[in-house]
Amino acid sequence: MKKHLIIGKPINHSLSPKIHNYWFKENNIQAIYEKLSPKESELKEIVKQIKTKIIYGMNVTVPYKQVILPLLEDYSDLVKETNSVNTIFNKNGKIYGDNTDVYGFENSIINEKINIQNKSVLILGAGGVVPSIISALNKLKVGKIFLSNRTLKKAEIIGQRFKDINILKWGNIENCDMFINSTSVGLKNEEKLEFDFSKISKNKIFYDVIYNPRRTSFLEEASKLGHKIINGEKMFLYQAQKAFALWHNVLPKIDKKLLDFFKND
Ligand code: ATR
C-alpha cells in the first residue's frame, strides 16, 4: 500500500485526501492518502520518510510551502522560481520537491477558455500561493501585473522575485482586466474585502483562490456588477491532478463524475 500525505496547519478542511483516494480507486492503484498537521519541528522526520519510501507521495500546504524547501535534496526549476513547494516524492533516490500550483492556476484559466494574453491583472494578497500565480500569469503571457497587500513589505518581497511587478498601496485599485483575490478574506462567510469595484467597467474577470465557500463576497459582488467569476475549485483540482501524475505517471480525469463527487460533501 503506497502511503500519501498532505501536511499543513490547519489541515482539517483539506479536500486533497478525498480527491486522491477517489483517483486511486478509479485507476486501480493500491494506495492511501491521509492528512496530518505536524509542528514545524517535526517536518524533518516526516520528509525523511520520503527517502525511505514509508511515504510515497506528499503534498504541502499553508504554512509550510516555503519552510520545507531546505529539507529537500533536489527540486524543480519552478520551485526555484516560486520558492514554493507543494508536492514531494522520491525521485531517483532523492527527496524531490515540485510545484504544481503553477500548473493548477494556468490550467484553471485554460479550462475557462479565456485569453488573458497582454491583459492587465491585479492580485490582492501576498501569501504563499502568490508567486505560483505570478509564474502562471507569466506563462500565460499577461501584459501587466499589479500586486497589492495589506502589509506592503510582503508584496515588495514577492515583487523582487519577478520582473515588472507593479506594487500598489493597499486600498488603491486599477481598472484591470482581471482581479484575483488571494487573501484569506472570504474563507468565513461574514468576511469582506473593503474595496469599491463599482467603478470598474463591466465584463472583467474576478478570480478567487478560495473554493470553500464557492462564492465568496468578492465573487458575489463581482457577479452583481456583471463580471465573469471563477472560484479556486479548478485550480485546486488541477494542482492535485499534476501531483498525481508526478507520483503515478497517470493523468487522472477531471470529468463530470469527479466534479459531482467533489461537490457532494
Ligand atoms: P501565508 O502568508 O502564511 O501564506 P495565506 O493565508 O496564504 O498565509 O495569506 C494570507 C493573505 O491574506 C495575506 O496576504 C494577508 O495579508 P497580510 O500579509 O497583510 O497579513 C491577507 N489577509 C488576511 N486577512 C486579511 C484582512 N483582514 N485584510 C486584508 N488582507 C488580509
Boltz pocket constraint, residues with backbone or C-beta under 6 A from the ligand:
constraints:
  - pocket:
      binder: B
      contacts: [[A, 62], [A, 63], [A, 124], [A, 125], [A, 126], [A, 127], [A, 128], [A, 129], [A, 149], [A, 150], [A, 151], [A, 154], [A, 182], [A, 183], [A, 184], [A, 185]]
      max_distance: 6.0
